[in-house]
Amino acid sequence: MNTKQLTEIWDELKAQSKSMQSLIVRNTGVPGLSIAFDPISNSNKILLRVEEEWAEGMFPNWTGLHFSSEFFEVPILLPHIVLELTNDTFSEVFAFFCLDLIENIADTNGSERDGRIQETVNSWNQFFLANREKLLTREKQQGLFAELDLLLRLLNTGLNSNIDVISSWKGGERAYHDFQFENRVIEVKSTLSKEPKKVRISNEKQLYDDGIDSLQLLATSLTTVEGGTRLIDLYEELSTILSEEDITHDRLLTQIIKYGLLPGDFDKYQTGYNVLQRQYFVVEDGFPRIIVCPEGVGDLKYSITMNTCDEFEVSEEVAFGVFMNGE
């Protein structure tokens, strides 16, 4: 299913509701998840069956969407979370959010399913709680540029399917690592600093490799320049590559929205960048990092001077082979 199909279902349900005064529901094929239209409130809804009723304090307070808890007979009375679109301005975002939910809870049940629902909701907080009038900070713009730049380069290798590459991008989910494929990870850092080049590590978990098959760090050195590549240029190039793959393109847009941007927001960011250098490092024993903190210490931030990491540097070809194929 893609967002176009999801929107078409809501439109069909709305058309059917003209002579009705009760909730119209359609199954999705995912057990316990239904698409619905409410003719009384004239709103699109999603119904999610859960193991236990969610308390009011568990629901986020998002602009344009409303969460509630209700019981439905299916066939016995069971608790459900009801997600309702309350502001049509957010209809496109609501469709992407619902699609993300559908994908994340497919093939799950019980407490695992409830956990996936909570994880998905948490991963969208950044967008819905953001001040839509404020631009991304310069640091976040540069970070997004470096991540989209890597995404484009991974797609262009042809080592894996486009959907696998796009699905490996986790940056918008505020996960510890920016890219993860199976159990292999790339953490992306951008820098505008002059020599010696430094990258900032935002917490002690980012370079923690316990339980990970491989962890690599990409340091992308940027410079701002008139007429350079803009965020919108990278987005349009990615969209062109994925123009024939609706599901894959939807997944790209979902991650961008989670990052805090709507596709129409890219025009607000006109800074041009040139990539001076991309350096890939294998993070392993001996690499300069802090991964263990004294009890009571957390939210650690520090920087790494890249010229101290030369012995851990590998080529892009080697880095991609390890990440995508475990070679």
Secondary structure as UniProt FT lines:
FT   HELIX           3..16
FT   HELIX           17..19
FT   STRAND          24..27
FT   TURN            31..32
FT   STRAND          33..38
FT   TURN            39..42
FT   STRAND          43..49
FT   HELIX           56..58
FT   TURN            63..64
FT   STRAND          65..73
FT   STRAND          77..85
FT   HELIX           88..90
FT   HELIX           91..105
FT   TURN            106..107
FT   HELIX           110..123
FT   HELIX           125..128
FT   TURN            132..133
FT   HELIX           138..157
FT   HELIX           162..168
FT   HELIX           171..173
FT   STRAND          179..181
FT   TURN            182..183
FT   STRAND          184..191
FT   STRAND          198..201
FT   TURN            204..207
FT   TURN            210..211
FT   STRAND          214..229
FT   HELIX           231..241
FT   TURN            242..244
FT   HELIX           246..259
FT   HELIX           263..268
FT   STRAND          273..282
FT   TURN            285..286
FT   TURN            295..296
FT   STRAND          302..305
FT   HELIX           306..308
FT   HELIX           310..312
FT   STRAND          313..314
FT   HELIX           316..325
//
